Amino acid sequence: MGSLIWIPVILFAGLLLLSFVFIVKQQTAVVIETFGKFTSVRHSGIQFKIPFIQRIAGRLSLKIQQLDVIVETKTLDDVFVKLKVSVQYVVIRDKVYDAFYKLEYPHDQITSFVFDVVRAEVPKMKLDDVFVKKDDIAIAVKRELQEYMSEYGYDIIKTLVTDIDPDAQVKAAMNRINASEREKIAAQFEGDAARILIVEKAKAEAESKRLQGQGIADQRREIARGLEESVEVLNKVGINSQEASALIVVTQHYDTLQAIGEETNSNLILLPNSPQAGSDMLNNMVASFTASNQIGEAMKKQNIKNKNSDNPS
């Protein structure tokens, strides 16, 4: 019976001890009040308080926290857009009192400031500038929050504009504009490529014609040189120039007939094959050259006569 009497006493002592001792976790601050009045701030470790006189008024985390705020506003070019602003903040270790007693709903206060700053900055920008200058928006939000929230024990670590979401129809229009611009650039490149191809092809053809003409000129020059040498050889054996020319023409005539006969795929060609044909060809050529020389001499004399009549001495 005696031991049973001590059981309630032990339980009461245990409860009293538990109410006297408490533990604070790492990166946590505990606010202690005495009869409802602020007494102290306790940090991590084992802590003591007076039972029934002091109480734990609240706990604040000293870790970095993040609040995501979605703001819908209008740009300078009348496009509605949603911005997601992430605010990273932390309770200042030396200002736990201000953070606990001066602000009841810090999240609401931060959200209100984010709305105020974003709706003041974004309407000054066009939609394209919002994407480009999102860091400027984040800096403006942080500057306003830092100035206000530090007074209440909160430090703004970072503000980030993590998402910019225009209306679906606006995004579709932007994609169409971008696609059209890229198609235009692609068409320009294709046109330039086609133009370069035509120019280079023309250059190649011109070079081919030049080389072909040069080859023909070289060929004719070599033929003339060969004819000259043939005439000289024939003159040495007592054949005069006229006879040598006739002999060469006849030889060339038969060489041509032989070359045509050896070509199995050639079309039908009718040519005289008698030696007299070569002689007639030579006579026609000589007559043609003689007539050309006579015409040239006549034109030269006429030009001299005209000059003398225009400039009498």
Steps between C-alpha positions, in 0.01 A plus 500: 500500500789740576650465154167572335483832683829613337382436142291819470784697656748367244264571212444854624877554534555369147238730359651789693844418363368482143337837536829638636727369221453534121719450194545740211595354160780627279419815294197570718423784741254468790329805651446480882239710682452554872139562593436602138796738479800437277795369697763354268587316180647152534707328232601138429580268788347408835322793667319565829193699601301552814191277495161671514671842492680493169373353177614444143320770300615376160771351282658658195710324240833665418534307174466664161139478386341556161168655411365469144271779387308497169412846371280577200553840343496685167795610289551827315368343176180386675587132540395325820774285646551292813831522685617257764726676750692289752609686814768339719512649849628419847430620855793712627649326804535821698150621414285206602297730727405728208419207272278335761316798648484764224363291214219253544486377141838559330400300191209733434723805542761366257231404249349849512836664432572264211164585342559872548849503346424268207185691405699821512794377288352268235246751354802715401636222274396330181456124506837430336672728752339310789686187392825689448482710818362245744811541715426873529152414628648260755750763618223757542293256706796415722588866552148588618464190717845539656429857600168414660547150643835563670316724744293199603789258542502337157790496256423455128765267362391483137205571273459314171255533213475129428219498245342737247179368351312714243152414377483184285388694191788744542751214522353342187530833314861541616581151376343578161701823473820317589426224248424754225822689573703182482331398174583843358865463597508148357355629170763772487776247554353273233481794257859597571611141449313479167647832386852391591445171317385683185792744516754225554345294220521800265861558602579135435333513158685820413829347603417187300422709190820697547708186530314342207566807285862502607523134409346559157738793441796288604376220275467728199837657570662159509318400179628814328851433628477143374378617160784748482754232580339263244523764228865563585578127480325467164681808365828338587419204271408724205127543549388862482268664755182468291555131433592441864180672616292289262668182620440593867132581433450166324674319786282678760191417292572128499597504869157649573325232293695231685414643842129517413505145365656365819225655718221240502247720682524802272200619298482478120735756339538548124844630393679493163781248505684577182843675500345776287280590802808590701635710211166681466495567873849649483409718202187622678701585810762691296230685313326587827823630657580702182152655496526586869838669445364699206200618703729596787730699269203677342358597842839626612536720188146633549575592864816686393305684229228601751757633746669706227166651394407587861837664570604697187853644526 
